[in-house]
Amino acid sequence: MLPLIDRALKALDEIPAEAALWKGPATGDIRIGVSPLINPALIARAYSAVCCLDMLPGPRQLVLREANVAELRTALLADELDLILIPSVAPMPRHKHRIIDSEPLVVVESWPRSLNQIELAELTSKPLILMPNTCGLTTFTRDLFSAHDLALREYPGEAATYRVLEEWAKLGLGAAIIPRSKLATPDAAHRPLYDDGIEVEIFYEAVWSPESSLATDIEALTGMLSNGAASPEVITKGY
C-alpha cells in the first residue's frame, strides 16, 4: 500500500505546478487584451511589431482577447493576460500605464444642418444615446461632461453596438458621440467635436504589471506603439 500512497501524494503535489503551466503564457506568447473601443489600426501595429518586424528579442506570438474593460482588468490581475489596451478612463493601482494612441471624437445626428464642427456645450440641449458601461466610451463621455460642469441629457435607452448607436442617432432618437474609427464608413455624415475651439480626443493606454516576467518586452512593445501618441511617458500608479 505504501508505494501506492507515495505515488498518489506525488501526483497531488504535481497538480499546482501543472496548473501554473496552463495558466501562464506559452513560450513566446504575449497575451494582449483589447477593449472593443480600440482602433483596429492600433491592433495592426501591435501585430506587426510582435509577429512581423522581429523587433522583440526571440520569436513572439500575439494572442489577442477582446472583452469589456472590467473583464480585461480582472484578467490582468489574475495573470491571465500580460498587457491590456483600454481607454484611459481610470487608473489601476500598482500597474504601469502608457498612453499609446488617441483619436478624435465625432458627433452623429439626424439630418445635421451642416457638417461643421460642433462645440461640446451645444450638446447639452440634445439627448445623448449611450451604450452599456462596458467598453469605456460611456465612462469617458460622462467624465467629459462632468469635467466641464455640463449637464448630460441621457436618452433612456441603450444601444448595444457602435453601428446601432450611429443608426439610432440618424433616426433622430438623439445624438451620439463616437470615436471616428467606429463610424460605419469613413465618409458617413458626422461633425467633429470641439471644446472651446480644441478638438476633443479619446486616449488609449497600455496597462501591465511591472512584476510581469515579460515586463521588459512589454515596455519595448508599448514604446513602439506609442510612436506618434500625444503623451508616451510611462507612469507607475502606486496608489
C-alpha positions in Angstrom: 0.0 0.0 0.0 2.8 2.5 0.8 4.1 2.7 -2.8 0.6 3.4 -4.0 0.2 6.1 -1.3 3.5 7.7 -2.2 2.6 7.9 -5.9 -0.8 9.4 -5.0 0.8 12.1 -2.8 3.4 12.8 -5.5 0.6 13.2 -8.1 -1.2 15.7 -5.8 2.0 17.7 -5.4 2.3 18.0 -9.2 -1.2 19.5 -9.6 -0.3 23.1 -8.6 2.8 23.1 -10.9 0.8 21.7 -13.8 -2.0 24.3 -13.2 0.6 27.1 -13.2 1.9 25.9 -16.6 -1.6 26.0 -18.1 -2.3 29.4 -16.5 1.0 31.0 -17.6 1.8 32.1 -21.2 3.2 29.6 -23.7 6.8 30.2 -24.6 7.0 33.2 -26.9 3.3 34.2 -26.4 2.3 37.8 -25.5 -1.3 37.7 -24.3 -3.0 41.1 -25.0 -6.5 42.0 -24.0 -8.2 44.8 -26.0 -11.4 46.8 -25.5 -13.8 46.8 -28.4 -13.3 50.5 -28.5 -9.7 50.3 -29.5 -8.9 51.5 -33.0 -8.2 48.4 -35.3 -5.2 50.3 -36.7 -3.6 50.1 -33.2 -4.1 46.3 -33.2 -2.5 46.0 -36.6 0.5 48.0 -35.3 0.8 45.6 -32.3 0.6 42.6 -34.6 3.2 44.0 -36.9 5.6 44.8 -34.1 5.3 41.4 -32.5 5.0 39.0 -35.4 6.3 40.6 -38.5 9.1 43.1 -37.7 11.0 40.9 -35.2 11.6 44.0 -33.1 11.5 42.0 -29.8 14.1 39.5 -28.6 13.2 36.0 -29.6 10.3 34.8 -31.6 6.9 36.0 -30.3 3.3 35.1 -31.0 0.5 37.6 -30.3 -2.5 36.1 -28.5 -5.5 38.5 -28.5 -8.6 38.6 -26.4 -11.4 41.1 -26.8 -13.6 41.8 -23.7 -15.1 44.7 -21.8 -12.8 46.9 -19.6 -13.8 45.3 -16.3 -13.1 41.8 -17.6 -9.7 42.8 -19.0 -8.6 44.4 -15.7 -9.7 41.2 -13.8 -7.8 39.0 -16.2 -4.7 41.2 -15.9 -4.8 41.0 -12.1 -5.2 37.2 -12.4 -2.1 36.9 -14.7 -4.3 35.6 -17.5 -3.2 38.5 -19.7 0.2 40.2 -20.0 -1.0 43.5 -21.3 -4.3 45.3 -21.8 -5.2 48.1 -24.3 -8.1 50.1 -23.0 -9.5 53.7 -23.0 -7.7 55.8 -20.4 -10.6 56.3 -18.1 -9.4 55.1 -14.7 -6.0 54.0 -13.2 -5.1 50.5 -11.9 -3.1 50.7 -8.7 0.5 49.4 -8.8 0.5 49.0 -12.6 2.3 50.8 -15.3 0.3 52.9 -17.7 1.5 54.3 -21.0 -0.6 56.5 -23.4 -0.2 54.8 -26.8 -2.8 56.4 -29.0 -5.6 58.9 -29.4 -8.3 59.7 -31.9 -10.9 62.4 -32.5 -14.4 62.1 -31.3 -17.3 62.9 -33.7 -21.0 63.6 -33.3 -23.6 61.8 -35.3 -27.1 63.4 -35.6 -30.2 63.1 -37.7 -30.1 65.4 -40.7 -27.4 67.8 -39.4 -27.8 71.3 -40.7 -24.1 71.3 -41.5 -21.1 69.1 -41.2 -19.1 71.8 -39.5 -17.6 71.3 -36.1 -19.9 71.3 -33.0 -18.9 72.5 -29.6 -19.3 70.3 -26.6 -21.5 72.8 -24.8 -24.0 72.7 -27.7 -24.8 69.0 -26.8 -26.3 69.9 -23.5 -29.6 70.6 -25.3 -29.7 67.2 -27.1 -30.3 63.8 -25.6 -27.3 61.6 -26.0 -27.6 57.9 -26.8 -25.2 55.9 -24.8 -24.0 52.2 -24.6 -23.8 49.9 -21.7 -20.9 51.0 -19.5 -18.5 48.2 -20.6 -16.1 49.3 -23.4 -15.2 52.6 -21.7 -16.9 55.0 -24.1 -19.8 55.8 -21.7 -17.5 56.4 -18.8 -15.4 58.7 -20.9 -18.5 60.6 -22.1 -19.9 61.1 -18.6 -16.5 62.1 -17.3 -16.1 64.6 -20.2 -19.3 66.4 -19.4 -18.7 66.3 -15.6 -15.2 67.8 -16.0 -16.6 70.7 -17.9 -19.6 71.1 -15.5 -22.0 70.5 -18.3 -25.4 68.8 -17.9 -25.6 65.5 -19.8 -29.1 64.5 -21.0 -29.1 60.8 -21.5 -31.5 59.0 -23.8 -33.4 56.5 -21.7 -32.5 53.5 -23.9 -29.1 51.9 -24.6 -27.5 50.9 -27.9 -25.6 47.5 -27.8 -23.2 48.2 -30.7 -21.5 51.2 -32.3 -23.4 50.5 -35.5 -26.8 50.7 -33.7 -25.6 53.8 -31.8 -25.0 55.5 -35.2 -28.3 54.2 -36.7 -30.4 55.4 -33.8 -28.8 58.9 -33.9 -29.6 59.1 -37.6 -33.2 58.1 -36.8 -33.4 61.2 -34.6 -33.6 59.5 -31.2 -30.7 61.6 -30.0 -27.1 62.5 -30.8 -24.2 60.0 -30.5 -20.6 60.6 -29.6 -18.2 58.0 -31.0 -14.5 57.7 -32.0 -14.0 58.5 -35.7 -12.7 54.9 -36.3 -16.1 53.5 -35.2 -18.1 55.2 -38.0 -19.8 52.7 -40.2 -17.9 54.1 -43.2 -15.2 56.8 -43.2 -17.5 59.1 -45.3 -20.5 58.7 -43.0 -22.1 62.0 -42.1 -20.7 63.4 -38.9 -19.5 66.5 -37.1 -16.1 66.9 -35.4 -16.4 67.5 -31.7 -14.6 70.6 -30.2 -14.3 72.1 -26.8 -13.7 75.9 -26.9 -12.1 75.5 -30.3 -9.9 72.5 -29.4 -10.7 69.1 -31.0 -11.9 66.6 -28.4 -9.9 63.3 -28.4 -10.2 60.0 -26.6 -6.9 58.5 -25.3 -6.0 54.8 -25.2 -3.4 53.3 -22.9 -1.5 50.2 -22.4 -1.5 48.7 -18.8 0.7 46.0 -17.5 2.3 44.7 -14.2 5.9 45.8 -13.5 6.3 42.4 -11.9 5.5 40.5 -15.2 8.2 38.2 -16.5 7.7 39.9 -19.8 7.9 43.4 -18.4 11.0 44.3 -20.4 9.4 43.1 -23.7 6.1 44.8 -22.9 7.8 48.1 -22.2 9.6 47.9 -25.5 6.4 46.9 -27.3 4.4 49.8 -25.8 7.2 52.2 -26.7 6.8 51.2 -30.3 3.0 51.5 -30.1 3.3 55.0 -28.6 5.2 56.5 -31.5 3.1 59.4 -32.5 0.9 59.4 -29.4 0.5 62.7 -27.6 2.0 61.6 -24.3 4.2 58.5 -24.4 5.6 58.6 -20.9 5.4 55.6 -18.6 3.7 56.3 -15.2 3.7 53.9 -12.3 0.4 54.1 -10.4 1.2 53.3 -6.8 -1.9 54.3 -5.0 
